[in-house]
Amino acid sequence: MVSEAVDSAARYLLYKLYDATAGRPDTWQVLGNTEEGLETVARAVERGWIIIRDDRIGRIKVQSGLLTCEGHRLAQSSRVA
């Protein structure tokens, strides 16, 4: 049950990243802007849907996410359907 909820949240994260980047591939987005939990982000990484990296905005440390080809495909197909 919990696993399904986390999978669903991870998929929703894909849609949010896709929308935040206007569907542009190879575009990083600060994950703090999505307000997703660590477990959700970890599941999306585990599924191979996103890649994360540590960034800095001035003196502030943030994590950014990038949709993988698979993540982009999944998000795009849900938006077209």
PyMOL Python script that loads the backbone (N, CA, C, O; Angstrom):
from pymol import cmd

cmd.read_pdbstr("""\
ATOM      1  N   MET A   1       0.810  -1.185   0.000  1.00  0.00           N
ATOM      2  CA  MET A   1       0.000   0.000   0.000  1.00  0.00           C
ATOM      3  C   MET A   1       0.864   1.265   0.000  1.00  0.00           C
ATOM      4  O   MET A   1       0.679   2.156  -0.829  1.00  0.00           O
ATOM      5  N   VAL A   2       1.814   1.329   0.948  1.00  0.00           N
ATOM      6  CA  VAL A   2       2.699   2.493   1.024  1.00  0.00           C
ATOM      7  C   VAL A   2       3.523   2.607  -0.248  1.00  0.00           C
ATOM      8  O   VAL A   2       3.730   3.704  -0.768  1.00  0.00           O
ATOM      9  N   SER A   3       3.996   1.461  -0.750  1.00  0.00           N
ATOM     10  CA  SER A   3       4.806   1.445  -1.962  1.00  0.00           C
ATOM     11  C   SER A   3       4.045   2.036  -3.144  1.00  0.00           C
ATOM     12  O   SER A   3       4.612   2.789  -3.936  1.00  0.00           O
ATOM     13  N   GLU A   4       2.764   1.697  -3.265  1.00  0.00           N
ATOM     14  CA  GLU A   4       1.948   2.238  -4.350  1.00  0.00           C
ATOM     15  C   GLU A   4       1.794   3.748  -4.220  1.00  0.00           C
ATOM     16  O   GLU A   4       1.822   4.470  -5.217  1.00  0.00           O
ATOM     17  N   ALA A   5       1.634   4.217  -2.997  1.00  0.00           N
ATOM     18  CA  ALA A   5       1.494   5.659  -2.768  1.00  0.00           C
ATOM     19  C   ALA A   5       2.775   6.394  -3.143  1.00  0.00           C
ATOM     20  O   ALA A   5       2.725   7.475  -3.731  1.00  0.00           O
ATOM     21  N   VAL A   6       3.922   5.809  -2.805  1.00  0.00           N
ATOM     22  CA  VAL A   6       5.206   6.432  -3.134  1.00  0.00           C
ATOM     23  C   VAL A   6       5.423   6.402  -4.645  1.00  0.00           C
ATOM     24  O   VAL A   6       5.909   7.377  -5.219  1.00  0.00           O
ATOM     25  N   ASP A   7       5.067   5.288  -5.294  1.00  0.00           N
ATOM     26  CA  ASP A   7       5.174   5.211  -6.755  1.00  0.00           C
ATOM     27  C   ASP A   7       4.303   6.274  -7.417  1.00  0.00           C
ATOM     28  O   ASP A   7       4.729   6.935  -8.364  1.00  0.00           O
ATOM     29  N   SER A   8       3.099   6.430  -6.919  1.00  0.00           N
ATOM     30  CA  SER A   8       2.178   7.428  -7.458  1.00  0.00           C
ATOM     31  C   SER A   8       2.736   8.840  -7.265  1.00  0.00           C
ATOM     32  O   SER A   8       2.661   9.670  -8.171  1.00  0.00           O
ATOM     33  N   ALA A   9       3.291   9.105  -6.094  1.00  0.00           N
ATOM     34  CA  ALA A   9       3.888  10.417  -5.823  1.00  0.00           C
ATOM     35  C   ALA A   9       5.103  10.659  -6.717  1.00  0.00           C
ATOM     36  O   ALA A   9       5.316  11.777  -7.186  1.00  0.00           O
ATOM     37  N   ALA A  10       5.900   9.615  -6.955  1.00  0.00           N
ATOM     38  CA  ALA A  10       7.077   9.741  -7.824  1.00  0.00           C
ATOM     39  C   ALA A  10       6.653  10.043  -9.256  1.00  0.00           C
ATOM     40  O   ALA A  10       7.286  10.844  -9.943  1.00  0.00           O
ATOM     41  N   ARG A  11       5.584   9.400  -9.698  1.00  0.00           N
ATOM     42  CA  ARG A  11       5.080   9.666 -11.052  1.00  0.00           C
ATOM     43  C   ARG A  11       4.561  11.107 -11.139  1.00  0.00           C
ATOM     44  O   ARG A  11       4.773  11.788 -12.143  1.00  0.00           O
ATOM     45  N   TYR A  12       3.888  11.561 -10.096  1.00  0.00           N
ATOM     46  CA  TYR A  12       3.398  12.937 -10.065  1.00  0.00           C
ATOM     47  C   TYR A  12       4.566  13.926 -10.112  1.00  0.00           C
ATOM     48  O   TYR A  12       4.465  14.985 -10.732  1.00  0.00           O
ATOM     49  N   LEU A  13       5.671  13.573  -9.452  1.00  0.00           N
ATOM     50  CA  LEU A  13       6.879  14.402  -9.507  1.00  0.00           C
ATOM     51  C   LEU A  13       7.359  14.550 -10.950  1.00  0.00           C
ATOM     52  O   LEU A  13       7.789  15.631 -11.351  1.00  0.00           O
ATOM     53  N   LEU A  14       7.289  13.478 -11.726  1.00  0.00           N
ATOM     54  CA  LEU A  14       7.680  13.556 -13.141  1.00  0.00           C
ATOM     55  C   LEU A  14       6.852  14.600 -13.870  1.00  0.00           C
ATOM     56  O   LEU A  14       7.381  15.424 -14.616  1.00  0.00           O
ATOM     57  N   TYR A  15       5.544  14.552 -13.643  1.00  0.00           N
ATOM     58  CA  TYR A  15       4.658  15.497 -14.319  1.00  0.00           C
ATOM     59  C   TYR A  15       4.990  16.931 -13.924  1.00  0.00           C
ATOM     60  O   TYR A  15       4.986  17.833 -14.763  1.00  0.00           O
ATOM     61  N   LYS A  16       5.278  17.134 -12.641  1.00  0.00           N
ATOM     62  CA  LYS A  16       5.616  18.476 -12.167  1.00  0.00           C
ATOM     63  C   LYS A  16       6.928  18.970 -12.778  1.00  0.00           C
ATOM     64  O   LYS A  16       7.034  20.133 -13.168  1.00  0.00           O
ATOM     65  N   LEU A  17       7.928  18.084 -12.860  1.00  0.00           N
ATOM     66  CA  LEU A  17       9.198  18.475 -13.487  1.00  0.00           C
ATOM     67  C   LEU A  17       9.006  18.755 -14.970  1.00  0.00           C
ATOM     68  O   LEU A  17       9.567  19.708 -15.510  1.00  0.00           O
ATOM     69  N   TYR A  18       8.212  17.922 -15.617  1.00  0.00           N
ATOM     70  CA  TYR A  18       7.937  18.104 -17.043  1.00  0.00           C
ATOM     71  C   TYR A  18       7.274  19.467 -17.279  1.00  0.00           C
ATOM     72  O   TYR A  18       7.679  20.216 -18.168  1.00  0.00           O
ATOM     73  N   ASP A  19       6.264  19.774 -16.483  1.00  0.00           N
ATOM     74  CA  ASP A  19       5.569  21.055 -16.629  1.00  0.00           C
ATOM     75  C   ASP A  19       6.478  22.235 -16.283  1.00  0.00           C
ATOM     76  O   ASP A  19       6.448  23.264 -16.958  1.00  0.00           O
ATOM     77  N   ALA A  20       7.284  22.084 -15.231  1.00  0.00           N
ATOM     78  CA  ALA A  20       8.174  23.170 -14.797  1.00  0.00           C
ATOM     79  C   ALA A  20       9.233  23.498 -15.844  1.00  0.00           C
ATOM     80  O   ALA A  20       9.709  24.631 -15.918  1.00  0.00           O
ATOM     81  N   THR A  21       9.600  22.505 -16.652  1.00  0.00           N
ATOM     82  CA  THR A  21      10.610  22.719 -17.691  1.00  0.00           C
ATOM     83  C   THR A  21       9.973  22.913 -19.067  1.00  0.00           C
ATOM     84  O   THR A  21      10.667  22.917 -20.083  1.00  0.00           O
ATOM     85  N   ALA A  22       8.657  23.073 -19.091  1.00  0.00           N
ATOM     86  CA  ALA A  22       7.908  23.244 -20.339  1.00  0.00           C
ATOM     87  C   ALA A  22       8.181  22.099 -21.312  1.00  0.00           C
ATOM     88  O   ALA A  22       8.148  22.287 -22.528  1.00  0.00           O
ATOM     89  N   GLY A  23       8.451  20.915 -20.768  1.00  0.00           N
ATOM     90  CA  GLY A  23       8.675  19.736 -21.596  1.00  0.00           C
ATOM     91  C   GLY A  23      10.020  19.695 -22.296  1.00  0.00           C
ATOM     92  O   GLY A  23      10.267  18.805 -23.110  1.00  0.00           O
ATOM     93  N   ARG A  24      10.893  20.647 -21.991  1.00  0.00           N
ATOM     94  CA  ARG A  24      12.208  20.676 -22.645  1.00  0.00           C
ATOM     95  C   ARG A  24      13.117  19.606 -22.041  1.00  0.00           C
ATOM     96  O   ARG A  24      13.321  19.583 -20.827  1.00  0.00           O
ATOM     97  N   PRO A  25      13.659  18.729 -22.868  1.00  0.00           N
ATOM     98  CA  PRO A  25      14.602  17.728 -22.341  1.00  0.00           C
ATOM     99  C   PRO A  25      15.910  18.398 -21.930  1.00  0.00           C
ATOM    100  O   PRO A  25      16.211  19.510 -22.366  1.00  0.00           O
ATOM    101  N   ASP A  26      16.673  17.725 -21.101  1.00  0.00           N
ATOM    102  CA  ASP A  26      17.983  18.215 -20.651  1.00  0.00           C
ATOM    103  C   ASP A  26      17.903  19.553 -19.921  1.00  0.00           C
ATOM    104  O   ASP A  26      18.814  20.374 -20.020  1.00  0.00           O
ATOM    105  N   THR A  27      16.810  19.769 -19.187  1.00  0.00           N
ATOM    106  CA  THR A  27      16.632  20.998 -18.421  1.00  0.00           C
ATOM    107  C   THR A  27      16.522  20.655 -16.942  1.00  0.00           C
ATOM    108  O   THR A  27      15.645  19.892 -16.536  1.00  0.00           O
ATOM    109  N   TRP A  28      17.415  21.223 -16.143  1.00  0.00           N
ATOM    110  CA  TRP A  28      17.425  20.978 -14.699  1.00  0.00           C
ATOM    111  C   TRP A  28      16.417  21.884 -14.019  1.00  0.00           C
ATOM    112  O   TRP A  28      16.197  23.017 -14.447  1.00  0.00           O
ATOM    113  N   GLN A  29      15.801  21.375 -12.950  1.00  0.00           N
ATOM    114  CA  GLN A  29      14.836  22.140 -12.163  1.00  0.00           C
ATOM    115  C   GLN A  29      15.145  21.940 -10.686  1.00  0.00           C
ATOM    116  O   GLN A  29      15.386  20.816 -10.246  1.00  0.00           O
ATOM    117  N   VAL A  30      15.139  23.028  -9.921  1.00  0.00           N
ATOM    118  CA  VAL A  30      15.371  22.929  -8.477  1.00  0.00           C
ATOM    119  C   VAL A  30      14.231  22.129  -7.856  1.00  0.00           C
ATOM    120  O   VAL A  30      13.060  22.465  -8.031  1.00  0.00           O
ATOM    121  N   LEU A  31      14.583  21.066  -7.127  1.00  0.00           N
ATOM    122  CA  LEU A  31      13.566  20.197  -6.537  1.00  0.00           C
ATOM    123  C   LEU A  31      12.869  20.835  -5.351  1.00  0.00           C
ATOM    124  O   LEU A  31      11.739  20.463  -5.034  1.00  0.00           O
ATOM    125  N   GLY A  32      13.503  21.773  -4.696  1.00  0.00           N
ATOM    126  CA  GLY A  32      12.854  22.477  -3.594  1.00  0.00           C
ATOM    127  C   GLY A  32      11.590  23.186  -4.039  1.00  0.00           C
ATOM    128  O   GLY A  32      10.691  23.434  -3.236  1.00  0.00           O
ATOM    129  N   ASN A  33      11.523  23.510  -5.323  1.00  0.00           N
ATOM    130  CA  ASN A  33      10.341  24.171  -5.871  1.00  0.00           C
ATOM    131  C   ASN A  33       9.161  23.214  -6.012  1.00  0.00           C
ATOM    132  O   ASN A  33       8.025  23.656  -6.180  1.00  0.00           O
ATOM    133  N   THR A  34       9.419  21.904  -5.946  1.00  0.00           N
ATOM    134  CA  THR A  34       8.343  20.928  -6.117  1.00  0.00           C
ATOM    135  C   THR A  34       7.754  20.475  -4.793  1.00  0.00           C
ATOM    136  O   THR A  34       6.669  19.894  -4.762  1.00  0.00           O
ATOM    137  N   GLU A  35       8.463  20.737  -3.692  1.00  0.00           N
ATOM    138  CA  GLU A  35       8.010  20.383  -2.344  1.00  0.00           C
ATOM    139  C   GLU A  35       7.752  18.886  -2.171  1.00  0.00           C
ATOM    140  O   GLU A  35       6.849  18.497  -1.430  1.00  0.00           O
ATOM    141  N   GLU A  36       8.529  18.054  -2.839  1.00  0.00           N
ATOM    142  CA  GLU A  36       8.389  16.603  -2.713  1.00  0.00           C
ATOM    143  C   GLU A  36       9.268  16.083  -1.587  1.00  0.00           C
ATOM    144  O   GLU A  36      10.316  16.660  -1.295  1.00  0.00           O
ATOM    145  N   GLY A  37       8.845  15.001  -0.958  1.00  0.00           N
ATOM    146  CA  GLY A  37       9.610  14.394   0.117  1.00  0.00           C
ATOM    147  C   GLY A  37      10.788  13.594  -0.405  1.00  0.00           C
ATOM    148  O   GLY A  37      10.850  13.243  -1.583  1.00  0.00           O
ATOM    149  N   LEU A  38      11.715  13.313   0.486  1.00  0.00           N
ATOM    150  CA  LEU A  38      12.916  12.556   0.119  1.00  0.00           C
ATOM    151  C   LEU A  38      12.575  11.176  -0.424  1.00  0.00           C
ATOM    152  O   LEU A  38      13.206  10.714  -1.374  1.00  0.00           O
ATOM    153  N   GLU A  39      11.583  10.512   0.168  1.00  0.00           N
ATOM    154  CA  GLU A  39      11.200   9.170  -0.274  1.00  0.00           C
ATOM    155  C   GLU A  39      10.664   9.192  -1.706  1.00  0.00           C
ATOM    156  O   GLU A  39      10.939   8.286  -2.493  1.00  0.00           O
ATOM    157  N   THR A  40       9.908  10.220  -2.030  1.00  0.00           N
ATOM    158  CA  THR A  40       9.361  10.358  -3.381  1.00  0.00           C
ATOM    159  C   THR A  40      10.478  10.566  -4.397  1.00  0.00           C
ATOM    160  O   THR A  40      10.498   9.926  -5.449  1.00  0.00           O
ATOM    161  N   VAL A  41      11.399  11.458  -4.079  1.00  0.00           N
ATOM    162  CA  VAL A  41      12.528  11.723  -4.974  1.00  0.00           C
ATOM    163  C   VAL A  41      13.379  10.466  -5.122  1.00  0.00           C
ATOM    164  O   VAL A  41      13.791  10.121  -6.230  1.00  0.00           O
ATOM    165  N   ALA A  42      13.642   9.784  -4.010  1.00  0.00           N
ATOM    166  CA  ALA A  42      14.444   8.553  -4.053  1.00  0.00           C
ATOM    167  C   ALA A  42      13.785   7.498  -4.932  1.00  0.00           C
ATOM    168  O   ALA A  42      14.474   6.793  -5.670  1.00  0.00           O
ATOM    169  N   ARG A  43      12.466   7.379  -4.863  1.00  0.00           N
ATOM    170  CA  ARG A  43      11.767   6.387  -5.690  1.00  0.00           C
ATOM    171  C   ARG A  43      11.879   6.733  -7.168  1.00  0.00           C
ATOM    172  O   ARG A  43      12.077   5.844  -7.996  1.00  0.00           O
ATOM    173  N   ALA A  44      11.756   8.013  -7.512  1.00  0.00           N
ATOM    174  CA  ALA A  44      11.886   8.425  -8.909  1.00  0.00           C
ATOM    175  C   ALA A  44      13.293   8.140  -9.425  1.00  0.00           C
ATOM    176  O   ALA A  44      13.464   7.744 -10.579  1.00  0.00           O
ATOM    177  N   VAL A  45      14.302   8.340  -8.577  1.00  0.00           N
ATOM    178  CA  VAL A  45      15.686   8.020  -8.951  1.00  0.00           C
ATOM    179  C   VAL A  45      15.838   6.511  -9.107  1.00  0.00           C
ATOM    180  O   VAL A  45      16.433   6.042 -10.077  1.00  0.00           O
ATOM    181  N   GLU A  46      15.302   5.752  -8.155  1.00  0.00           N
ATOM    182  CA  GLU A  46      15.370   4.287  -8.181  1.00  0.00           C
ATOM    183  C   GLU A  46      14.735   3.719  -9.446  1.00  0.00           C
ATOM    184  O   GLU A  46      15.241   2.754 -10.019  1.00  0.00           O
ATOM    185  N   ARG A  47      13.646   4.308  -9.876  1.00  0.00           N
ATOM    186  CA  ARG A  47      12.947   3.856 -11.088  1.00  0.00           C
ATOM    187  C   ARG A  47      13.664   4.296 -12.368  1.00  0.00           C
ATOM    188  O   ARG A  47      13.318   3.855 -13.464  1.00  0.00           O
ATOM    189  N   GLY A  48      14.661   5.165 -12.220  1.00  0.00           N
ATOM    190  CA  GLY A  48      15.388   5.641 -13.391  1.00  0.00           C
ATOM    191  C   GLY A  48      14.672   6.755 -14.127  1.00  0.00           C
ATOM    192  O   GLY A  48      14.914   6.981 -15.313  1.00  0.00           O
ATOM    193  N   TRP A  49      13.789   7.451 -13.424  1.00  0.00           N
ATOM    194  CA  TRP A  49      13.005   8.509 -14.047  1.00  0.00           C
ATOM    195  C   TRP A  49      13.653   9.874 -13.946  1.00  0.00           C
ATOM    196  O   TRP A  49      13.435  10.724 -14.809  1.00  0.00           O
ATOM    197  N   ILE A  50      14.455  10.104 -12.898  1.00  0.00           N
ATOM    198  CA  ILE A  50      15.141  11.388 -12.747  1.00  0.00           C
ATOM    199  C   ILE A  50      16.570  11.169 -12.265  1.00  0.00           C
ATOM    200  O   ILE A  50      16.912  10.124 -11.711  1.00  0.00           O
ATOM    201  N   ILE A  51      17.382  12.180 -12.493  1.00  0.00           N
ATOM    202  CA  ILE A  51      18.751  12.253 -11.974  1.00  0.00           C
ATOM    203  C   ILE A  51      18.773  13.494 -11.087  1.00  0.00           C
ATOM    204  O   ILE A  51      18.190  14.521 -11.435  1.00  0.00           O
ATOM    205  N   ILE A  52      19.439  13.398  -9.949  1.00  0.00           N
ATOM    206  CA  ILE A  52      19.543  14.577  -9.091  1.00  0.00           C
ATOM    207  C   ILE A  52      21.001  14.993  -8.944  1.00  0.00           C
ATOM    208  O   ILE A  52      21.918  14.183  -9.078  1.00  0.00           O
ATOM    209  N   ARG A  53      21.186  16.274  -8.664  1.00  0.00           N
ATOM    210  CA  ARG A  53      22.531  16.789  -8.387  1.00  0.00           C
ATOM    211  C   ARG A  53      22.411  17.888  -7.342  1.00  0.00           C
ATOM    212  O   ARG A  53      21.365  18.518  -7.190  1.00  0.00           O
ATOM    213  N   ASP A  54      23.503  18.098  -6.631  1.00  0.00           N
ATOM    214  CA  ASP A  54      23.576  19.194  -5.665  1.00  0.00           C
ATOM    215  C   ASP A  54      24.042  20.445  -6.393  1.00  0.00           C
ATOM    216  O   ASP A  54      25.013  20.411  -7.148  1.00  0.00           O
ATOM    217  N   ASP A  55      23.353  21.532  -6.164  1.00  0.00           N
ATOM    218  CA  ASP A  55      23.667  22.820  -6.779  1.00  0.00           C
ATOM    219  C   ASP A  55      23.765  23.881  -5.699  1.00  0.00           C
ATOM    220  O   ASP A  55      23.479  23.637  -4.527  1.00  0.00           O
ATOM    221  N   ARG A  56      24.171  25.049  -6.120  1.00  0.00           N
ATOM    222  CA  ARG A  56      24.176  26.223  -5.245  1.00  0.00           C
ATOM    223  C   ARG A  56      23.492  27.365  -5.985  1.00  0.00           C
ATOM    224  O   ARG A  56      23.700  27.584  -7.179  1.00  0.00           O
ATOM    225  N   ILE A  57      22.684  28.069  -5.241  1.00  0.00           N
ATOM    226  CA  ILE A  57      22.119  29.327  -5.729  1.00  0.00           C
ATOM    227  C   ILE A  57      22.630  30.371  -4.751  1.00  0.00           C
ATOM    228  O   ILE A  57      22.085  30.551  -3.663  1.00  0.00           O
ATOM    229  N   GLY A  58      23.681  31.050  -5.160  1.00  0.00           N
ATOM    230  CA  GLY A  58      24.370  31.931  -4.221  1.00  0.00           C
ATOM    231  C   GLY A  58      24.996  31.082  -3.137  1.00  0.00           C
ATOM    232  O   GLY A  58      25.806  30.201  -3.425  1.00  0.00           O
ATOM    233  N   ARG A  59      24.630  31.338  -1.892  1.00  0.00           N
ATOM    234  CA  ARG A  59      25.164  30.564  -0.767  1.00  0.00           C
ATOM    235  C   ARG A  59      24.247  29.415  -0.361  1.00  0.00           C
ATOM    236  O   ARG A  59      24.577  28.645   0.541  1.00  0.00           O
ATOM    237  N   ILE A  60      23.123  29.299  -1.008  1.00  0.00           N
ATOM    238  CA  ILE A  60      22.135  28.288  -0.636  1.00  0.00           C
ATOM    239  C   ILE A  60      22.385  26.998  -1.412  1.00  0.00           C
ATOM    240  O   ILE A  60      22.513  27.009  -2.636  1.00  0.00           O
ATOM    241  N   LYS A  61      22.453  25.871  -0.669  1.00  0.00           N
ATOM    242  CA  LYS A  61      22.585  24.559  -1.299  1.00  0.00           C
ATOM    243  C   LYS A  61      21.194  24.048  -1.653  1.00  0.00           C
ATOM    244  O   LYS A  61      20.276  24.101  -0.835  1.00  0.00           O
ATOM    245  N   VAL A  62      21.048  23.554  -2.873  1.00  0.00           N
ATOM    246  CA  VAL A  62      19.772  23.001  -3.332  1.00  0.00           C
ATOM    247  C   VAL A  62      20.038  21.719  -4.107  1.00  0.00           C
ATOM    248  O   VAL A  62      21.170  21.446  -4.506  1.00  0.00           O
ATOM    249  N   GLN A  63      18.985  20.936  -4.316  1.00  0.00           N
ATOM    250  CA  GLN A  63      19.078  19.784  -5.205  1.00  0.00           C
ATOM    251  C   GLN A  63      18.249  20.086  -6.438  1.00  0.00           C
ATOM    252  O   GLN A  63      17.143  20.620  -6.351  1.00  0.00           O
ATOM    253  N   SER A  64      18.805  19.735  -7.585  1.00  0.00           N
ATOM    254  CA  SER A  64      18.096  19.906  -8.842  1.00  0.00           C
ATOM    255  C   SER A  64      17.830  18.541  -9.442  1.00  0.00           C
ATOM    256  O   SER A  64      18.575  17.590  -9.209  1.00  0.00           O
ATOM    257  N   GLY A  65      16.762  18.455 -10.216  1.00  0.00           N
ATOM    258  CA  GLY A  65      16.401  17.204 -10.865  1.00  0.00           C
ATOM    259  C   GLY A  65      16.318  17.372 -12.370  1.00  0.00           C
ATOM    260  O   GLY A  65      15.987  18.443 -12.879  1.00  0.00           O
ATOM    261  N   LEU A  66      16.623  16.298 -13.063  1.00  0.00           N
ATOM    262  CA  LEU A  66      16.572  16.244 -14.520  1.00  0.00           C
ATOM    263  C   LEU A  66      15.828  14.982 -14.904  1.00  0.00           C
ATOM    264  O   LEU A  66      16.141  13.903 -14.400  1.00  0.00           O
ATOM    265  N   LEU A  67      14.859  15.095 -15.778  1.00  0.00           N
ATOM    266  CA  LEU A  67      14.172  13.904 -16.262  1.00  0.00           C
ATOM    267  C   LEU A  67      15.109  13.105 -17.159  1.00  0.00           C
ATOM    268  O   LEU A  67      15.762  13.666 -18.039  1.00  0.00           O
ATOM    269  N   THR A  68      15.174  11.801 -16.939  1.00  0.00           N
ATOM    270  CA  THR A  68      15.914  10.930 -17.846  1.00  0.00           C
ATOM    271  C   THR A  68      15.081  10.775 -19.117  1.00  0.00           C
ATOM    272  O   THR A  68      13.953  11.264 -19.182  1.00  0.00           O
ATOM    273  N   CYS A  69      15.619  10.111 -20.108  1.00  0.00           N
ATOM    274  CA  CYS A  69      14.848   9.859 -21.335  1.00  0.00           C
ATOM    275  C   CYS A  69      13.564   9.106 -21.009  1.00  0.00           C
ATOM    276  O   CYS A  69      12.499   9.426 -21.537  1.00  0.00           O
ATOM    277  N   GLU A  70      13.670   8.099 -20.133  1.00  0.00           N
ATOM    278  CA  GLU A  70      12.491   7.322 -19.731  1.00  0.00           C
ATOM    279  C   GLU A  70      11.500   8.190 -18.963  1.00  0.00           C
ATOM    280  O   GLU A  70      10.296   8.119 -19.210  1.00  0.00           O
ATOM    281  N   GLY A  71      11.985   9.000 -18.043  1.00  0.00           N
ATOM    282  CA  GLY A  71      11.112   9.887 -17.287  1.00  0.00           C
ATOM    283  C   GLY A  71      10.414  10.893 -18.185  1.00  0.00           C
ATOM    284  O   GLY A  71       9.227  11.170 -18.010  1.00  0.00           O
ATOM    285  N   HIS A  72      11.142  11.437 -19.137  1.00  0.00           N
ATOM    286  CA  HIS A  72      10.576  12.393 -20.089  1.00  0.00           C
ATOM    287  C   HIS A  72       9.510  11.718 -20.939  1.00  0.00           C
ATOM    288  O   HIS A  72       8.447  12.289 -21.182  1.00  0.00           O
ATOM    289  N   ARG A  73       9.799  10.502 -21.387  1.00  0.00           N
ATOM    290  CA  ARG A  73       8.841   9.757 -22.214  1.00  0.00           C
ATOM    291  C   ARG A  73       7.549   9.490 -21.444  1.00  0.00           C
ATOM    292  O   ARG A  73       6.454   9.689 -21.970  1.00  0.00           O
ATOM    293  N   LEU A  74       7.682   9.038 -20.198  1.00  0.00           N
ATOM    294  CA  LEU A  74       6.500   8.765 -19.371  1.00  0.00           C
ATOM    295  C   LEU A  74       5.670  10.025 -19.147  1.00  0.00           C
ATOM    296  O   LEU A  74       4.449  10.008 -19.302  1.00  0.00           O
ATOM    297  N   ALA A  75       6.332  11.108 -18.784  1.00  0.00           N
ATOM    298  CA  ALA A  75       5.624  12.361 -18.522  1.00  0.00           C
ATOM    299  C   ALA A  75       4.963  12.888 -19.790  1.00  0.00           C
ATOM    300  O   ALA A  75       3.824  13.355 -19.757  1.00  0.00           O
ATOM    301  N   GLN A  76       5.672  12.811 -20.893  1.00  0.00           N
ATOM    302  CA  GLN A  76       5.141  13.310 -22.160  1.00  0.00           C
ATOM    303  C   GLN A  76       3.942  12.490 -22.614  1.00  0.00           C
ATOM    304  O   GLN A  76       2.949  13.050 -23.079  1.00  0.00           O
ATOM    305  N   SER A  77       4.023  11.166 -22.484  1.00  0.00           N
ATOM    306  CA  SER A  77       2.916  10.314 -22.928  1.00  0.00           C
ATOM    307  C   SER A  77       1.667  10.551 -22.085  1.00  0.00           C
ATOM    308  O   SER A  77       0.553  10.430 -22.593  1.00  0.00           O
ATOM    309  N   SER A  78       1.830  10.883 -20.822  1.00  0.00           N
ATOM    310  CA  SER A  78       0.661  11.147 -19.974  1.00  0.00           C
ATOM    311  C   SER A  78       0.034  12.494 -20.318  1.00  0.00           C
ATOM    312  O   SER A  78      -1.171  12.678 -20.151  1.00  0.00           O
ATOM    313  N   ARG A  79       0.839  13.428 -20.794  1.00  0.00           N
ATOM    314  CA  ARG A  79       0.325  14.751 -21.140  1.00  0.00           C
ATOM    315  C   ARG A  79      -0.373  14.733 -22.501  1.00  0.00           C
ATOM    316  O   ARG A  79      -1.288  15.523 -22.738  1.00  0.00           O
ATOM    317  N   VAL A  80       0.047  13.849 -23.383  1.00  0.00           N
ATOM    318  CA  VAL A  80      -0.539  13.751 -24.722  1.00  0.00           C
ATOM    319  C   VAL A  80      -1.841  12.970 -24.663  1.00  0.00           C
ATOM    320  O   VAL A  80      -2.788  13.276 -25.388  1.00  0.00           O
ATOM    321  N   ALA A  81      -1.889  11.959 -23.800  1.00  0.00           N
ATOM    322  CA  ALA A  81      -3.050  11.052 -23.732  1.00  0.00           C
ATOM    323  C   ALA A  81      -4.303  11.716 -23.241  1.00  0.00           C
ATOM    324  O   ALA A  81      -5.345  11.069 -23.137  1.00  0.00           O
TER     325      ALA A  81
END
""", "prot")
cmd.dss("prot")
cmd.show_as("cartoon", "prot")
cmd.util.cbc("prot")
cmd.orient("prot")
